[in-house]
Structures are given as C-alpha cells and as structure tokens.
Amino acid sequence: MERIRTPKRITLISTGGTIASRWQGTGYAADAGGDTVLASAAVPDGVAVEVVDLFNVNSSRMTSERQLTLLRTVREVLADPEVDGIVVTHGTDTLEESAFLLDLHHDDPRPVVFTGAQKPLGATDGDGPGNMYDALQVAASVRDLGVLVVFDGTVHAARGTVKTQTLAANAFADPSAEPLGRLGFGRVDIRSVPQRPAPLPVPAEGARIPRVDIVMHHSDADPALFEAALAAGAQGIVLVATGAGNATPEFVDAVAAAVRRGILVAVSTRVPAGPLAEIYTGGGAVDLVAAGAVLSGTLRAGQTRIAVLAALLTDAAPATRTDLLRRLIAAPLPHVSADDQAAA
C-alpha cells in the first residue's frame, strides 16, 4: 500500500515590497496581499502554505516597531508545533536589517526564510515567482540554520548578507563570506552551517524603542552630525568609518564623551568587504576602541545598527551592554561545512 506523505506546512508572512508592488500611475508601490503574491508562483510538491498578511509597505518605510511586530509574529506562528517553517516576503531595501534582527532572537530549529523581488508583481520577466518557489522549498527542507535569505537561486545566512545590487536579480551577498548553499534541479544543496551567537530573548511588548543613528566619516567630516544625533536623543550610534575603522582625533574625543554618558557606539566601515582591525592611531581604530567604541567585525552599517538596537532592547544592565554588543557583532567563526556539522 502506497504511503501518503504529509505535506510540509509553511506559513507565508507578507510584508510588502517589490514582490507585492504594482503600478500606481507614477511609480510602483506595495499593494498586493500575500494570497495574490503566492498565486503568482508555483508551490513545490508536498508543501501546503498558509498566508499571514502583516504589512503592505515599501521596505524603505520599514521601522523598528514593524520589525519587532514581525519578530513577535514569527514567534506566534512557531508556537504551533505543526508548522514546519516560515517564509517572509519583504522589500529588498531593508531586508538585511529585518532578517538580522530576527536571527539575533531566533531560537527554534525551524527555518525563517526571507525573500523578495527586484521586479514588480506581474512583470513578464519577474523574479518574484522563482524566488518564492525557492524560499518555500528551502523552508520545507532545512533545519538548524537560523534565519536565511533566499534570492536568485542562492541560500545566504542572515548575518553579513546585504543588498549588493540595486537592480540586478542577484541582489544579495555577504561580501566577506561564501553563501550557505544553492538551489537547482529540484533540490536544496546546503554546503555550510552558519555560526551564530546565543539567541536573545524577545523584547517585552510595549518596550520603548531607543533611537540609534548612523553617522558617516569622509574626507572633510567633523563630529557635528555625531553630536546632532546625541542631541536628538540617540542612545546608540554607528560611526561608518573609512578603511578598517578609521576616523580622526576629533571623532575619538566625541566617542569618548558619548561613552562616558552611557551611549553605545559601534564602528563599521564604508568599505564593502573585509573585517575591521585595530591598526592605526591618530584617530584610527586603535584610538576609537580605546575611547570605548566596538568594532563591527564584518558587519556593515545597517546590520551593525540592528545589533546596537538589539543590545539596547535587552534587560542587560547598562554596564554590561558593551560586552553584549561585542558578542552580538563579533566576527563569527567561518561557516562550518554541512558534512562536518553532521559528523559532530
């Protein structure tokens, strides 16, 4: 007697973005619900999909409040033990931030897979349907990989993955690491397993969301915008430095004064790939670290800001938040191969 296979139950959480966008007369904007987006794509065999319409916004309008709502919604969905995985459709502009926030808090072996599109809903050469199919296939196939980004036939870890192409189909990559795997010929090929810090607890409902700003260094920069962020109430600041994490003595003084006031300061870089390093003095990373700033490893500005935000949202005492931030954004070990993980 032939055995009937139980379908994998995947929940699709729709938040808008290009994958849900249609022409509005002067440009495109997200306005299609999750059912409509799902109907544009084939569903892999053996997968049953339930849709949750959470938001319908262009991702440039994403906020920390919405991201925390998404985080709590994922938790609520995974409270059902019959759910096998989640796919989140999201605009590409801020997808890297939302995915990383969820990854910092994700403590479940079941996958949360982010995807989206570079071309709008209904485009004859659209990439949304293929990305949706791939994301559903990954969500139904893998475990213990944390939060993932699936785009253009490639599987990425949330940590470190950023938008690297404004318009091209292969929109996402980790400039400092290889992808976790690829899709093709009806299968998911996972080649490595991401190394992740211990997950954070989900912030309490109604928790006050702290202001965290990003300030960029450049040839003529002074700390004026850094000071303006503090005056606006920032509790955390990401300084986007040059090179491996370098600025000027004036920025060092501003960072030291901010740290003395209990402000969390992290340093990222405007260089696309590679780690930050304590090499230079004279306002460089050596001095910024001595002033109390935390270097962001291989994370870039948007995800570094999310790490600062997550540290501020914990119940950790102010005196321990810097150590927590170091743990959240420290450069992880290289991805472990899937074969090594299975043998461990």
N, C-alpha and C positions, 0 to 999 in steps of 0.2 A: 504494500500500500504506500503510495507516494505521500511523503510528509509535507504538510503545508507550512511554509515559512512565515513566521510572524513578521509583519512589516516593522521596520525601524521607525519610531516616532520622533520626528524632528519638528521643533517649533520655530517658525519664522517670525522674528520681531522686526517690523518695518519702521524705519525712522525717517524715510525720505531720501534726499539726494538725487543725483543724476539718474540713477536707475529707476526712480519714480517720477522723473520730470517730463513735462510736456510743454509744447509751445504756448506762450501766453500772449502773443501778439507783438511783443518787443524783445523777448528772450525766453529762456526756459526757466521753469521753477517746479519744485516738487509739488505734485498734487494728486498722484495716484496712490490708492491704497495697496496694502500688501497682497490682497487677493488678485488685483489686476497685475501687479508685478510678477507674482507667481505664475499667473496664467500665460505670461509671455514666454515661459521657459518650459522645457521638458523636465519631468521629475524622474530621477533614477528609479529603476525597478527595485521593488522591495522597500520603498520609502513612503511613508504617509506624513503629510505636512499639515500642521495647524498654524493659523496665522494670528498674530497679535499686532494690531495697529497701535503703535505707541506715539510716534510723532509723524509729521509730514513736513519737514523743513529742509531747505538747502543747508548743507553742513557748515557753511560759513556762519550760520546763525546758531550753531551748537553752543551750549552753555554748560558750566559745571553743574548747575541744577538739573538740566536734562540728562547729563551723563550719569549723575547719581541716581536719577529715576530709572535709567536703563540698567544700571548695576543692580538695583533692588528688584526690577522686573525679572532679570535673569535669575536671581536667587529664588523668586517666587515660582518661576517656571520649573526650575530644577528641584524644587521641593516635591514634585511629582516623580516618584521613582520609575514610572513607566516611560518618561521622556528619555530618549537616547542622546539627544544633542540639540544645539541651538544654532541657527543661522541668523545673523543680524545684517540687514541691508542698511547701508549708511553712505552718506555722501563722502567723496574721496578727500575733500579739503581738510577735514579734521578727523578722519577715520583713525589715523595713527594715535591720536590723543585718547579717543574713547576706548579703543582696543587695549591700549596700555593701562589705562585706569582699571578696566575690568580685569586684566591679567594680574595686576598687583593684588587684587582681592579674591581671585578665583581659587577655590579650594576643593573643587569637585573633579573627579576623573573624566567626566563627560565634557566634550569639546564645546566651546563657543567660537563660532567661525564668522568673521566679518567679511563681507564682500560688497561690491557696488558696481558702478559702471563709469566709463568715460564718455559714452554716447547715450543720448536720452532714450526713454521708453518709446518703442515703435520704430526706431531707426532701422532702415533696411540692412545696414551693416553693423547693427548694435552689438556690443559686447556683453550687455547685461544678461541675456538668456544663458550664454555659456558660463559666465561667472556664477550665476545662480545654480545651475546644474552641478558645477564643480563643488561649490560650497556645500550643497546638500549631500553630495557623495562623500566629502570629507567628514562632515558632521555625523554621518551614519557609519563611518569606518574606523575612526581613530579614538584613542583614549590616552589620558595622562600626558597631553601635550600643552595644556593650558589654553589660552586664548590665541586664536590663529587669524591670519589674514590670507584669504584665497583670492587670487587675481591672475588672470591671463595664464591659467594652467599651472600656477606655481603656489606652493604652500609656504607661508612665512610665519615665524614666531612673531607675536605682537611686539615684544621688546626689540627695539632697534629698527623696526621696519617703518619706513617713512615714504611719503609720496615723492618720487624722484622724477616723474614726468608729468608735465601739466596737461597734456592732451593724449599722449600715446597710450595704447592698450596695456602695455606692461608698466602700469603706473607705479607699482610699489617694489621696494627692495630694501634690504639692510645694506648700506654701502660698506659696512665693516665686517660682514659675515655672509656666508652662503645661505640660501634658502633651506628649509627643512626637507622639502620634497617637491615632487611634481605629479601631475595627473596626465593620463593618456591611455588610450586603448582600453578604456573601461576600468582602469584600476588607479588606486592611490599608492604612490611609491614614496614612503617616508624614509629618508636616509639618515636623519639625526634627530635627537631629542633636545629641546631647549633646557638650559639650566636656569632655574627661577628661584628667587628668594622665598622664604616662608610667606604665605599669604597674609594680608592684613584683614582685620575684622571690618565688616561693612559699617560705615558711619551711621550713627543713630539718625532716625527720621527727624527732620527738622533741625539738624545740626547747622550751625551758622557756617556759611561758605566763606573762607578767607580770600582776600584779594591777593593774587600772585601775578606779578608783572614780568615782562621780558624787555630788557634794555640791550641795545647792540653797541659794541665798540667799533670805531672806524678811525681813519687817519686823523681827523680833527675832533674826535669825541672828547667831551668832558663829562663830569658826573651830573650835569644839570638834569637830564631825564631820569637818572637813578634817584636823585633827590626828589624829583617831582613824583615819582612812584611812591616813595616813602610818605610824602606829604598827602598823597591821595589815599593813604591807609593801607598800603601793601604790607602784608605780613611775611611775604616771601618774594624774592627777586631772582630771576635768572639773568646773569650777565653773559651775553653772547660775545665771547672774546675772539681775538684773532689767533691764528696758528693753533698751537697745542694748549691754549688757555692763557693768553697774554693780554694785558691792558697797560695802564700807566700808573705811576705812583699816586696820582690824584684819585683814581678809582680804588686803589688799595686803601687809601685813607677813608673813602666813603664806605667801602665794605666793612672796614674795622668798626667804624662808628655805628653802622647798622647792626652788626652782630652784637655789639655791646647792648643794643636796645632789644635784643631777642628776635631780630629778623633773621629768617633763614635765607641764606644766599648760596646759590649754586652757580657754577661757571660751566658754560657749554662753549661751543665754537661755531663759527660760520663756515668752517671747512667741511666739505661733505662727508669725508670718511676718516677713520683713524681715531685712536684714543687721545685724551688729554694727558699731559705729563708735566711734572714739576722740573723744568729745565732752566728757565730764565728768571733772573731777578730784575730789578729796575722797573717794577710794575707787572712783572710776569707771573706765571702760575705759582712759582715759589713764594712770592710775596702775598698773592691772593689767598693761598692756603694758610699761610701764617696769620693772615688777618681774620681767618675763620670761615672762609668760603669752602664749599665742597665741589670738587671736580666731578664732572658727569660721566666719566668713562667714555663709552662710545655712544651714549645717548645724545640726541640733538635737542634743540631748544624746546620744541613743543612737548616732547616726552619728558624732558627734564622738569619742565614746569608742572607736569602732571605728578611727577614724583614728589616735588615740593608740596603741592596741594595735598597729596595723599598723606604725607607726613604731618602736615598741619591739622588734618582732619582726624587724626588718631587721638586717643586719650593719653598719649605719652606726655610726660612732664616736659615743660619747655627745655629743661637742661639736657634731656636725652634725645630731643628731636634731631639734633645734628647727627648723632650716631645712627639714628634710624634712617635719616636721609642717605647717609653713606651706604647703608646696607641696601636700600632700595635702588640706588643708582650706580653702585659699584659695578665695574665691568664684570660680567659673569664669566665662568669658565667657558671654553669653547664648547659648541654643541657636541653632545655625546652621540656616537653613531647608534642607529637603531639596533644593530646586531649586538653592540656592547651592552646596551640597556637591557636587551632580552637575556643576555648571559649573566647579568648582575644578580 
